[in-house]
C-alpha cells in the first residue's frame, strides 16, 4: 500500500465516517457524505483492501422476496404479506 498523503488522508476520512456507522455503506453513500466522487472512494477502498466492508447493490437480488421475522421469530416472506396487515 503506497498511497499519496492526500489518499491517506481520504482513507482516514472514509474510516472515520464508516467506523461509527458500520461498514455496510455503499461507495456512493460515502462519496456523497464526504463530498468526493464514488470513483475516488472506490480507488481508496481497493487500495486499502476494504472491498468486503462496503455494501454493493449487486449483492441483493431485488426480485427475491424480503424475509422478515414475526414476533415469534418465524420468517415472513413479504410477497405473502398484505399491505393492510
Biopython code that builds the backbone (N, CA, C, O; Angstrom):
import numpy as np
from Bio.PDB.StructureBuilder import StructureBuilder

atoms = [
    (1, "UNK", "N", (0.851, -1.174, 0.000)),
    (1, "UNK", "CA", (0.000, 0.000, 0.000)),
    (1, "UNK", "C", (0.897, 1.237, 0.000)),
    (1, "UNK", "O", (1.497, 1.586, 1.016)),
    (2, "UNK", "N", (0.974, 1.888, -1.152)),
    (2, "UNK", "CA", (1.790, 3.080, -1.282)),
    (2, "UNK", "C", (0.893, 4.231, -1.723)),
    (2, "UNK", "O", (0.846, 4.568, -2.906)),
    (3, "UNK", "N", (0.194, 4.823, -0.789)),
    (3, "UNK", "CA", (-0.745, 5.897, -1.090)),
    (3, "UNK", "C", (-0.082, 7.253, -0.914)),
    (3, "UNK", "O", (0.800, 7.430, -0.073)),
    (4, "UNK", "N", (-0.522, 8.197, -1.716)),
    (4, "UNK", "CA", (-0.060, 9.576, -1.546)),
    (4, "UNK", "C", (-0.611, 10.115, -0.221)),
    (4, "UNK", "O", (-1.562, 9.555, 0.325)),
    (5, "UNK", "N", (-0.028, 11.186, 0.292)),
    (5, "UNK", "CA", (-0.570, 11.773, 1.522)),
    (5, "UNK", "C", (-2.046, 12.178, 1.389)),
    (5, "UNK", "O", (-2.813, 12.044, 2.342)),
    (6, "UNK", "N", (-2.438, 12.669, 0.219)),
    (6, "UNK", "CA", (-3.845, 13.041, 0.015)),
    (6, "UNK", "C", (-4.754, 11.811, 0.066)),
    (6, "UNK", "O", (-5.844, 11.860, 0.636)),
    (7, "UNK", "N", (-4.297, 10.711, -0.535)),
    (7, "UNK", "CA", (-5.087, 9.478, -0.494)),
    (7, "UNK", "C", (-5.118, 8.880, 0.903)),
    (7, "UNK", "O", (-6.139, 8.335, 1.322)),
    (8, "UNK", "N", (-4.017, 8.976, 1.619)),
    (8, "UNK", "CA", (-4.000, 8.508, 3.012)),
    (8, "UNK", "C", (-4.983, 9.312, 3.856)),
    (8, "UNK", "O", (-5.688, 8.756, 4.699)),
    (9, "UNK", "N", (-5.025, 10.621, 3.625)),
    (9, "UNK", "CA", (-5.963, 11.472, 4.367)),
    (9, "UNK", "C", (-7.405, 11.098, 4.036)),
    (9, "UNK", "O", (-8.259, 11.063, 4.922)),
    (10, "UNK", "N", (-7.676, 10.818, 2.760)),
    (10, "UNK", "CA", (-9.030, 10.418, 2.376)),
    (10, "UNK", "C", (-9.381, 9.058, 2.982)),
    (10, "UNK", "O", (-10.507, 8.851, 3.436)),
    (11, "UNK", "N", (-8.432, 8.143, 2.990)),
    (11, "UNK", "CA", (-8.683, 6.830, 3.607)),
    (11, "UNK", "C", (-9.040, 7.002, 5.080)),
    (11, "UNK", "O", (-9.924, 6.315, 5.592)),
    (12, "UNK", "N", (-8.362, 7.906, 5.751)),
    (12, "UNK", "CA", (-8.679, 8.172, 7.160)),
    (12, "UNK", "C", (-10.073, 8.765, 7.297)),
    (12, "UNK", "O", (-10.804, 8.412, 8.223)),
    (13, "UNK", "N", (-10.456, 9.664, 6.387)),
    (13, "UNK", "CA", (-11.803, 10.243, 6.426)),
    (13, "UNK", "C", (-12.854, 9.166, 6.185)),
    (13, "UNK", "O", (-13.892, 9.154, 6.846)),
    (14, "UNK", "N", (-12.593, 8.261, 5.243)),
    (14, "UNK", "CA", (-13.526, 7.153, 4.975)),
    (14, "UNK", "C", (-13.654, 6.293, 6.224)),
    (14, "UNK", "O", (-14.764, 5.969, 6.648)),
    (15, "UNK", "N", (-12.527, 5.923, 6.811)),
    (15, "UNK", "CA", (-12.549, 5.118, 8.031)),
    (15, "UNK", "C", (-13.314, 5.841, 9.137)),
    (15, "UNK", "O", (-14.135, 5.240, 9.828)),
    (16, "UNK", "N", (-13.039, 7.132, 9.297)),
    (16, "UNK", "CA", (-13.703, 7.909, 10.338)),
    (16, "UNK", "C", (-15.195, 8.040, 10.130)),
    (16, "UNK", "O", (-15.949, 8.150, 11.098)),
    (17, "UNK", "N", (-15.634, 8.032, 8.881)),
    (17, "UNK", "CA", (-17.064, 8.102, 8.589)),
    (17, "UNK", "C", (-17.732, 6.746, 8.810)),
    (17, "UNK", "O", (-18.807, 6.667, 9.405)),
    (18, "UNK", "N", (-17.095, 5.684, 8.330)),
    (18, "UNK", "CA", (-17.722, 4.357, 8.355)),
    (18, "UNK", "C", (-17.624, 3.653, 9.712)),
    (18, "UNK", "O", (-18.510, 2.876, 10.068)),
    (19, "UNK", "N", (-16.575, 3.912, 10.457)),
    (19, "UNK", "CA", (-16.363, 3.203, 11.722)),
    (19, "UNK", "C", (-17.551, 3.337, 12.679)),
    (19, "UNK", "O", (-18.018, 2.316, 13.183)),
    (20, "UNK", "N", (-18.065, 4.546, 12.957)),
    (20, "UNK", "CA", (-19.185, 4.630, 13.901)),
    (20, "UNK", "C", (-20.525, 4.191, 13.301)),
    (20, "UNK", "O", (-21.414, 3.764, 14.037)),
    (21, "UNK", "N", (-20.680, 4.290, 11.993)),
    (21, "UNK", "CA", (-21.957, 3.942, 11.351)),
    (21, "UNK", "C", (-22.052, 2.475, 10.977)),
    (21, "UNK", "O", (-23.146, 1.932, 10.823)),
    (22, "UNK", "N", (-20.913, 1.846, 10.835)),
    (22, "UNK", "CA", (-20.873, 0.479, 10.336)),
    (22, "UNK", "C", (-20.357, 0.487, 8.909)),
    (22, "UNK", "O", (-20.487, 1.481, 8.194)),
    (23, "UNK", "N", (-19.781, -0.613, 8.507)),
    (23, "UNK", "CA", (-19.123, -0.691, 7.212)),
    (23, "UNK", "C", (-20.072, -1.122, 6.104)),
    (23, "UNK", "O", (-19.598, -1.443, 5.014)),
    (24, "UNK", "N", (-21.340, -1.149, 6.310)),
    (24, "UNK", "CA", (-22.291, -1.558, 5.281)),
    (24, "UNK", "C", (-22.682, -0.460, 4.318)),
    (24, "UNK", "O", (-23.685, -0.595, 3.616)),
    (25, "UNK", "N", (-21.928, 0.620, 4.259)),
    (25, "UNK", "CA", (-22.228, 1.740, 3.368)),
    (25, "UNK", "C", (-21.845, 1.389, 1.932)),
    (25, "UNK", "O", (-21.003, 0.519, 1.708)),
    (26, "UNK", "N", (-22.458, 2.060, 0.964)),
    (26, "UNK", "CA", (-22.022, 1.930, -0.425)),
    (26, "UNK", "C", (-20.993, 3.012, -0.714)),
    (26, "UNK", "O", (-20.895, 4.000, 0.014)),
    (27, "UNK", "N", (-20.233, 2.820, -1.776)),
    (27, "UNK", "CA", (-19.266, 3.844, -2.185)),
    (27, "UNK", "C", (-19.979, 5.159, -2.460)),
    (27, "UNK", "O", (-19.473, 6.230, -2.124)),
    (28, "UNK", "N", (-21.145, 5.076, -3.068)),
    (28, "UNK", "CA", (-21.902, 6.293, -3.383)),
    (28, "UNK", "C", (-22.331, 7.025, -2.112)),
    (28, "UNK", "O", (-22.266, 8.253, -2.056)),
    (29, "UNK", "N", (-22.768, 6.283, -1.093)),
    (29, "UNK", "CA", (-23.159, 6.899, 0.182)),
    (29, "UNK", "C", (-21.989, 7.625, 0.830)),
    (29, "UNK", "O", (-22.123, 8.761, 1.285)),
    (30, "UNK", "N", (-20.842, 6.958, 0.866)),
    (30, "UNK", "CA", (-19.653, 7.542, 1.485)),
    (30, "UNK", "C", (-19.182, 8.751, 0.669)),
    (30, "UNK", "O", (-18.817, 9.786, 1.227)),
    (31, "UNK", "N", (-19.197, 8.603, -0.645)),
    (31, "UNK", "CA", (-18.768, 9.700, -1.510)),
    (31, "UNK", "C", (-19.632, 10.935, -1.296)),
    (31, "UNK", "O", (-19.117, 12.049, -1.201)),
    (32, "UNK", "N", (-20.925, 10.743, -1.221)),
    (32, "UNK", "CA", (-21.833, 11.873, -1.000)),
    (32, "UNK", "C", (-21.583, 12.517, 0.359)),
    (32, "UNK", "O", (-21.550, 13.742, 0.473)),
    (33, "UNK", "N", (-21.412, 11.706, 1.370)),
    (33, "UNK", "CA", (-21.187, 12.234, 2.724)),
    (33, "UNK", "C", (-19.872, 13.004, 2.836)),
    (33, "UNK", "O", (-19.779, 13.983, 3.575)),
    (34, "UNK", "N", (-18.856, 12.553, 2.093)),
    (34, "UNK", "CA", (-17.533, 13.171, 2.190)),
    (34, "UNK", "C", (-17.264, 14.162, 1.061)),
    (34, "UNK", "O", (-16.169, 14.718, 0.970)),
    (35, "UNK", "N", (-18.256, 14.384, 0.205)),
    (35, "UNK", "CA", (-18.134, 15.303, -0.928)),
    (35, "UNK", "C", (-16.966, 14.899, -1.837)),
    (35, "UNK", "O", (-16.129, 15.718, -2.215)),
    (36, "UNK", "N", (-16.945, 13.622, -2.167)),
    (36, "UNK", "CA", (-15.948, 13.047, -3.072)),
    (36, "UNK", "C", (-16.683, 12.301, -4.173)),
    (36, "UNK", "O", (-17.901, 12.141, -4.097)),
    (37, "UNK", "N", (-15.978, 11.846, -5.184)),
    (37, "UNK", "CA", (-16.606, 11.045, -6.232)),
    (37, "UNK", "C", (-16.628, 9.579, -5.809)),
    (37, "UNK", "O", (-15.746, 9.137, -5.073)),
    (38, "UNK", "N", (-17.621, 8.824, -6.265)),
    (38, "UNK", "CA", (-17.646, 7.391, -5.963)),
    (38, "UNK", "C", (-16.398, 6.681, -6.494)),
    (38, "UNK", "O", (-15.924, 5.722, -5.885)),
    (39, "UNK", "N", (-15.869, 7.147, -7.623)),
    (39, "UNK", "CA", (-14.674, 6.529, -8.188)),
    (39, "UNK", "C", (-13.474, 6.713, -7.254)),
    (39, "UNK", "O", (-12.662, 5.802, -7.096)),
    (40, "UNK", "N", (-13.368, 7.870, -6.650)),
    (40, "UNK", "CA", (-12.252, 8.133, -5.721)),
    (40, "UNK", "C", (-12.390, 7.258, -4.473)),
    (40, "UNK", "O", (-11.403, 6.713, -3.980)),
    (41, "UNK", "N", (-13.615, 7.128, -3.968)),
    (41, "UNK", "CA", (-13.842, 6.265, -2.801)),
    (41, "UNK", "C", (-13.542, 4.812, -3.166)),
    (41, "UNK", "O", (-12.940, 4.086, -2.375)),
    (42, "UNK", "N", (-13.959, 4.382, -4.363)),
    (42, "UNK", "CA", (-13.699, 3.008, -4.797)),
    (42, "UNK", "C", (-12.205, 2.742, -4.915)),
    (42, "UNK", "O", (-11.747, 1.651, -4.577)),
    (43, "UNK", "N", (-11.439, 3.719, -5.389)),
    (43, "UNK", "CA", (-9.990, 3.513, -5.506)),
    (43, "UNK", "C", (-9.348, 3.394, -4.127)),
    (43, "UNK", "O", (-8.429, 2.595, -3.941)),
    (44, "UNK", "N", (-9.818, 4.177, -3.161)),
    (44, "UNK", "CA", (-9.320, 4.055, -1.780)),
    (44, "UNK", "C", (-9.708, 2.699, -1.207)),
    (44, "UNK", "O", (-8.908, 2.040, -0.543)),
    (45, "UNK", "N", (-10.944, 2.293, -1.470)),
    (45, "UNK", "CA", (-11.442, 1.007, -0.995)),
    (45, "UNK", "C", (-10.558, -0.131, -1.499)),
    (45, "UNK", "O", (-10.216, -1.039, -0.741)),
    (46, "UNK", "N", (-10.188, -0.079, -2.789)),
    (46, "UNK", "CA", (-9.325, -1.129, -3.344)),
    (46, "UNK", "C", (-7.910, -1.050, -2.765)),
    (46, "UNK", "O", (-7.319, -2.074, -2.423)),
    (47, "UNK", "N", (-7.373, 0.157, -2.658)),
    (47, "UNK", "CA", (-6.015, 0.319, -2.143)),
    (47, "UNK", "C", (-5.897, -0.175, -0.704)),
    (47, "UNK", "O", (-4.878, -0.748, -0.318)),
    (48, "UNK", "N", (-6.941, 0.049, 0.081)),
    (48, "UNK", "CA", (-6.926, -0.359, 1.484)),
    (48, "UNK", "C", (-7.420, -1.795, 1.688)),
    (48, "UNK", "O", (-7.430, -2.305, 2.808)),
    (49, "UNK", "N", (-7.831, -2.441, 0.584)),
    (49, "UNK", "CA", (-8.380, -3.802, 0.627)),
    (49, "UNK", "C", (-9.620, -3.875, 1.516)),
    (49, "UNK", "O", (-9.786, -4.794, 2.317)),
    (50, "UNK", "N", (-10.483, -2.873, 1.346)),
    (50, "UNK", "CA", (-11.722, -2.787, 2.113)),
    (50, "UNK", "C", (-12.939, -3.221, 1.293)),
    (50, "UNK", "O", (-14.067, -2.918, 1.682)),
    (51, "UNK", "N", (-12.748, -3.913, 0.184)),
    (51, "UNK", "CA", (-13.875, -4.271, -0.676)),
    (51, "UNK", "C", (-14.977, -5.007, 0.065)),
    (51, "UNK", "O", (-16.160, -4.776, -0.184)),
    (52, "UNK", "N", (-14.595, -5.890, 0.972)),
    (52, "UNK", "CA", (-15.603, -6.694, 1.679)),
    (52, "UNK", "C", (-16.328, -5.912, 2.768)),
    (52, "UNK", "O", (-17.291, -6.415, 3.347)),
    (53, "UNK", "N", (-15.885, -4.703, 3.054)),
    (53, "UNK", "CA", (-16.528, -3.902, 4.097)),
    (53, "UNK", "C", (-17.665, -3.042, 3.570)),
    (53, "UNK", "O", (-18.498, -2.572, 4.345)),
    (54, "UNK", "N", (-17.706, -2.833, 2.270)),
    (54, "UNK", "CA", (-18.709, -1.951, 1.680)),
    (54, "UNK", "C", (-19.847, -2.748, 1.081)),
    (54, "UNK", "O", (-19.652, -3.850, 0.569)),
    (55, "UNK", "N", (-21.031, -2.183, 1.151)),
    (55, "UNK", "CA", (-22.195, -2.799, 0.532)),
    (55, "UNK", "C", (-22.175, -2.502, -0.958)),
    (55, "UNK", "O", (-21.724, -1.438, -1.383)),
    (56, "UNK", "N", (-22.661, -3.437, -1.739)),
    (56, "UNK", "CA", (-22.837, -3.198, -3.166)),
    (56, "UNK", "C", (-24.251, -3.588, -3.529)),
    (56, "UNK", "O", (-24.815, -4.516, -2.951)),
    (57, "UNK", "N", (-24.811, -2.898, -4.464)),
    (57, "UNK", "CA", (-26.169, -3.210, -4.884)),
    (57, "UNK", "C", (-26.242, -4.569, -5.562)),
    (57, "UNK", "O", (-27.309, -5.182, -5.594)),
    (58, "UNK", "N", (-25.126, -5.053, -6.107)),
    (58, "UNK", "CA", (-25.124, -6.343, -6.778)),
    (58, "UNK", "C", (-25.313, -7.504, -5.810)),
    (58, "UNK", "O", (-25.673, -8.600, -6.241)),
    (59, "UNK", "N", (-25.085, -7.302, -4.532)),
    (59, "UNK", "CA", (-25.260, -8.388, -3.559)),
    (59, "UNK", "C", (-26.721, -8.769, -3.378)),
    (59, "UNK", "O", (-27.035, -9.875, -2.936)),
    (60, "UNK", "N", (-27.606, -7.851, -3.720)),
    (60, "UNK", "CA", (-29.010, -8.049, -3.432)),
    (60, "UNK", "C", (-29.787, -8.301, -4.708)),
    (60, "UNK", "O", (-29.664, -7.546, -5.672)),
    (61, "UNK", "N", (-30.571, -9.337, -4.721)),
    (61, "UNK", "CA", (-31.462, -9.618, -5.836)),
    (61, "UNK", "C", (-32.800, -9.006, -5.471)),
    (61, "UNK", "O", (-33.515, -9.527, -4.615)),
    (62, "UNK", "N", (-33.139, -7.903, -6.119)),
    (62, "UNK", "CA", (-34.345, -7.177, -5.746)),
    (62, "UNK", "C", (-35.628, -7.902, -6.151)),
    (62, "UNK", "O", (-36.721, -7.508, -5.741)),
    (63, "UNK", "N", (-35.497, -8.958, -6.953)),
    (63, "UNK", "CA", (-36.676, -9.739, -7.325)),
    (63, "UNK", "C", (-37.023, -10.781, -6.270)),
    (63, "UNK", "O", (-38.113, -11.354, -6.305)),
    (64, "UNK", "N", (-36.117, -11.035, -5.336)),
    (64, "UNK", "CA", (-36.374, -12.011, -4.294)),
    (64, "UNK", "C", (-37.230, -11.377, -3.206)),
    (64, "UNK", "O", (-37.044, -10.203, -2.887)),
    (65, "UNK", "N", (-38.148, -12.117, -2.640)),
    (65, "UNK", "CA", (-38.944, -11.555, -1.545)),
    (65, "UNK", "C", (-38.089, -11.298, -0.313)),
    (65, "UNK", "O", (-37.151, -12.039, -0.019)),
    (66, "UNK", "N", (-38.427, -10.252, 0.384)),
    (66, "UNK", "CA", (-37.716, -9.907, 1.606)),
    (66, "UNK", "C", (-38.203, -10.805, 2.726)),
    (66, "UNK", "O", (-39.407, -11.021, 2.868)),
    (67, "UNK", "N", (-37.294, -11.324, 3.514)),
    (67, "UNK", "CA", (-37.671, -12.184, 4.638)),
    (67, "UNK", "C", (-37.536, -11.398, 5.926)),
    (67, "UNK", "O", (-36.485, -10.823, 6.207)),
    (68, "UNK", "N", (-38.580, -11.378, 6.690)),
    (68, "UNK", "CA", (-38.606, -10.715, 7.982)),
    (68, "UNK", "C", (-38.981, -11.738, 9.038)),
    (68, "UNK", "O", (-39.426, -12.838, 8.708)),
    (69, "UNK", "N", (-38.811, -11.396, 10.277)),
    (69, "UNK", "CA", (-39.217, -12.290, 11.358)),
    (69, "UNK", "C", (-40.420, -11.681, 12.066)),
    (69, "UNK", "O", (-40.479, -10.472, 12.292)),
    (70, "UNK", "N", (-41.378, -12.536, 12.413)),
    (70, "UNK", "CA", (-42.522, -12.061, 13.184)),
    (70, "UNK", "C", (-42.168, -12.088, 14.669)),
    (70, "UNK", "O", (-41.021, -12.360, 15.024)),
    (71, "UNK", "N", (-43.120, -11.815, 15.524)),
    (71, "UNK", "CA", (-42.863, -11.751, 16.959)),
    (71, "UNK", "C", (-42.377, -13.075, 17.548)),
    (71, "UNK", "O", (-41.715, -13.086, 18.586)),
    (72, "UNK", "N", (-42.699, -14.185, 16.893)),
    (72, "UNK", "CA", (-42.281, -15.489, 17.397)),
    (72, "UNK", "C", (-40.927, -15.915, 16.843)),
    (72, "UNK", "O", (-40.400, -16.961, 17.221)),
    (73, "UNK", "N", (-40.357, -15.099, 15.936)),
    (73, "UNK", "CA", (-39.080, -15.438, 15.346)),
    (73, "UNK", "C", (-39.188, -16.228, 14.058)),
    (73, "UNK", "O", (-38.173, -16.567, 13.450)),
    (74, "UNK", "N", (-40.415, -16.527, 13.633)),
    (74, "UNK", "CA", (-40.612, -17.253, 12.384)),
    (74, "UNK", "C", (-40.487, -16.295, 11.211)),
    (74, "UNK", "O", (-40.852, -15.124, 11.310)),
    (75, "UNK", "N", (-39.970, -16.801, 10.104)),
    (75, "UNK", "CA", (-39.767, -15.970, 8.913)),
    (75, "UNK", "C", (-41.106, -15.625, 8.266)),
    (75, "UNK", "O", (-42.031, -16.436, 8.221)),
    (76, "UNK", "N", (-41.172, -14.406, 7.772)),
    (76, "UNK", "CA", (-42.318, -13.950, 6.992)),
    (76, "UNK", "C", (-41.774, -13.562, 5.632)),
    (76, "UNK", "O", (-40.788, -12.828, 5.552)),
    (77, "UNK", "N", (-42.376, -14.023, 4.588)),
    (77, "UNK", "CA", (-41.973, -13.626, 3.248)),
    (77, "UNK", "C", (-42.897, -12.496, 2.821)),
    (77, "UNK", "O", (-44.115, -12.669, 2.778)),
    (78, "UNK", "N", (-42.321, -11.336, 2.503)),
    (78, "UNK", "CA", (-43.131, -10.148, 2.280)),
    (78, "UNK", "C", (-44.050, -10.273, 1.082)),
    (78, "UNK", "O", (-45.084, -9.606, 1.042)),
    (79, "UNK", "N", (-43.716, -11.095, 0.113)),
    (79, "UNK", "CA", (-44.606, -11.239, -1.041)),
    (79, "UNK", "C", (-45.916, -11.899, -0.633)),
    (79, "UNK", "O", (-46.896, -11.848, -1.377)),
    (80, "UNK", "N", (-45.939, -12.519, 0.546)),
    (80, "UNK", "CA", (-47.156, -13.150, 1.043)),
    (80, "UNK", "C", (-47.914, -12.245, 1.993)),
    (80, "UNK", "O", (-49.016, -12.584, 2.426)),
    (81, "UNK", "N", (-47.340, -11.102, 2.323)),
    (81, "UNK", "CA", (-47.995, -10.188, 3.256)),
    (81, "UNK", "C", (-48.888, -9.207, 2.497)),
    (81, "UNK", "O", (-48.577, -8.807, 1.375)),
    (82, "UNK", "N", (-49.971, -8.837, 3.107)),
    (82, "UNK", "CA", (-50.831, -7.810, 2.548)),
    (82, "UNK", "C", (-50.435, -6.485, 3.190)),
    (82, "UNK", "O", (-49.960, -6.456, 4.325)),
    (83, "UNK", "N", (-50.630, -5.408, 2.472)),
    (83, "UNK", "CA", (-50.248, -4.086, 2.973)),
    (83, "UNK", "C", (-51.059, -3.667, 4.194)),
    (83, "UNK", "O", (-50.593, -2.846, 4.985)),
    (84, "UNK", "N", (-52.269, -4.215, 4.367)),
    (84, "UNK", "CA", (-53.104, -3.811, 5.497)),
    (84, "UNK", "C", (-52.840, -4.654, 6.745)),
    (84, "UNK", "O", (-53.535, -4.489, 7.748)),
    (85, "UNK", "N", (-51.868, -5.542, 6.707)),
    (85, "UNK", "CA", (-51.555, -6.371, 7.881)),
    (85, "UNK", "C", (-50.729, -5.595, 8.863)),
    (85, "UNK", "O", (-50.365, -6.120, 9.915)),
]
sb = StructureBuilder()
sb.init_structure("model")
sb.init_model(0)
sb.init_chain("A")
sb.init_seg("    ")
for serial, (resi, resn, name, xyz) in enumerate(atoms, 1):
    if name == "N":
        sb.init_residue(resn, " ", resi, " ")
    sb.init_atom(name, np.array(xyz, "f"), 0.0, 1.0, " ", f" {name:<3s}", serial, name[0])
structure = sb.get_structure()
